[in-house]
Every structure is written in structure tokens, then in C-alpha cells.
Amino acid sequence: MMRIGAIEAGGTKFVCGVGNEHGAIEDEVSFPTELPEPTLERVIAYFRDKHVEAIGVGSFGPLDLNPHSATYGHVTTTPKPGWNGYDVLGKLKSAFDVPYGWDTDVNAAALGEAKWGAAQGLDSCVYYTVGTGIGVGVLAEGKLVHGLIHPEGGHVLPRRHPEDDFPGLCPYHGDCLEGMAAGPSLEARWKVKGQELAPDHPAWAIEAYYLAQAVTGSILMLSPQKVIMGGGVMQQPQLFPMIRKEVQRNLAGYLNAPAILSGIDDYIVPPGLGNQAGLCGALALGLEALARSN
């Protein structure tokens, strides 16, 4: 059995684990994300005696994913204090001479879901995480989408809800999707944490309105075979039927696809891997890195 290291490097917490080629996580630990050096030292200490054959890292971003770039492996323009320009991969490589997989946390989750979760057997999916921020991972034709950098779908600019005068919280764009619909925006708009809002509170109709616009755009632009939505905000079960209904309303019958017209309950879904989608995705990145090295 293989031993592969997995790192889900989140803006709030790091989760490290060891798993095998079947997607089973055999051991894991989590700790708060602090400044880069002490955080990465804890990661290195965890893996010191684990004897892993490769390590996959799914990280908050934006990231440099171009292996030919001088700053490959770095976090780039994050507003998170201390992390802007930090060489995550370089720090890990200085400790362990193994193959590395490196991608965004949401791309990793999309890969994990395609390999072992809700998109298993499919070669395309879009993965949304809606929590402290909003991220979007994209798998197309069996490969994670990079390109110029990588998808940053949390910063698309949605049409404003007619009853919403909230200015938005994004430090870069104000009223982008993340600025209007991430967890901190919910709290700032309604002066209470999202999990404390009643299921029939008008907050959720506004939330679904914004998220459904993003999902509609992803469907029209990317034609994914599955849309998966995870993260803390999506723990509200009433959101899924509201988003599905809004997506159907937005598309207005334009796409003659059974998945949209009659099968949308099985098309826009929560992660099959639950809260382990990110860590299993990092495990999948590590497996791919090991395969490339052989």
C-alpha cells in the first residue's frame, strides 16, 4: 500500500494527513493557519516520521502554478498577512525530497471528487467552496484547469439583488461574488453569523440569488457534468433547492439537457467526500505527482 502525504492549506486552518492510493485517509491532524514559518514548521514536524512517497498540497491562493516560473510554488497576491509571496513549496522541498503535487485547494477538491466522490467516473466538474471566502475549482477533460493562473471564480461580478444594498466586503472588488456571498459578508450584512439565521430568513434567498448566478455562468461557460458545492455556508440544507430553482430560472429552458430540466437534484450536489474533499484532493495531487515521477 502506498503512503502519500496530503496538505489542505486553508486560510483559517491547515489539515495534514497520510493516505493511500484508494483515497483512504489513515491519519490526520489540523491546526490554525498562523504566519508562514511557524505554520510550515508544524507541517514539517508532522510529516517527519511518516515516510511518505509523495506529498500533495491544495492551498488557498492565488498561487503560481507555472512550473517554469521563478515563483512556482508561491502564494501570490493574498491579503492574508505574511503570506503574500511566500514560497510554500520551497519550504517543504527543503525538508522532504519527494515528488510534489501543487494546486489550489478548490482545484484539489474538484480532483478528489472526480476520483472518489460525487463526480466519480466523470471527466468534468466544477467545485465551489463557500465559506470564509469563495473559491472555484474546475476539472475539464480529466485535467485541472490552470491557464493564465487558475480559476478565481469567487471574484466574478454578479448582478445585484434588487433588494440588496450591501456594498460588499472584498478588499479588491467590493461587490464581487465573494464580497457579497461569503460567510463574512453574510455576517456583516445581517449582523449575525450565518448559522444563527433561521432557515426561512430572507438572507438565504439573497444568498441563493448570488450563488446561482455564478453556477449559471459556470454551466454556460464550461458545460460541466456535475456542479459540487461545499464549504461552511453550504451546510445550510435549504440553500441547495433554492440554488437549483434559481439556476433553472436563470437558464429559462435554454439548455436542452436532462440534468438541468429534470435531474438537477443530482446535478448540483454537496461533496460526496464531505468535509474530506480538500484533503482527499490533496492526496490525489500527491498520487499524480508520484505517477509523473516514475
Steps between C-alpha positions, in 0.01 A plus 500: 500500500628846410552772761422844359509827692214746462485865604183708488644847554204719588491864591355414842656160571745246359401133483778246447451131444636175364297283265525227240426456130139406575420839649494381860640750751679298767616783726440874519560807713385862478619828646432872448664683211743747653798679343671289232816387681341363819215346301731320256725387785199324652428337163860381470498368857185299426647331192847446649434136599227416248728368222276615216582435133355830373313803633202680350422857601167671438541858617306821539613751240550658263797278414773471238434164333736543204790255551719713269452814709759630746223527759344157444371368830441846647183654637466825304258788565315379808382760753587252778774665712848357447409260220528732199784363286584216740671194349292215644636231271860611547466471876361147473761392246776609737371240747388207281648382171184348350276581201251780564156579364406868531168666423224710649293352780186512286666345195625227731148445634367477143761234424420307818128505421568376146721220628302379801194721555191652340659533154656152493506361147456844342770699321365846585365677805497836673560517874389801706602558857296765679636588841738765629563570132366356176717287275432308181687197370456369146569158350462484120573197281651329802749779574503787747469839333793740541567729204599859580510407871201294616125554539411783739124467470438646843573843355256505210264799508137394547189701422383667821188370674227766469443504878866500602688823575797333671821650351707179517811407695765399246811719549569482125156514335245591765184337364642194323353157580727451801435854618125442488451133591791365709446430870642834625269686259198316638602599852576862409173542310272348765706570816486135602691186400346303216442189710285709737261609224170311477456278191217726378694825555509722187880478512490162330299617199759772440784253554349253254446781249872582490629143511257390228629774270852366538390141446296603194807668353712192565243277330482725193876555473636158595216251447602286801349157557456576871495808725614433857456755778673473837627723778352626825223713348376205293433307822162677492287228334235748382753660263523210256135498386500881485815508284369225270173687449684828429732330251202356313337844501820662371541247219131530407493173307782609269710187560321187383682280750318248721746572783364855513137448402412196710811374680630813667479347850776261389689765303560775759606301806702508823844334505489122496811505718342737752746711694789283379471617138795737537730254677410216263561741212847574633555125525400469133751775410770304678409181314517683166841645592631155587371357171672780304830432675506129412 
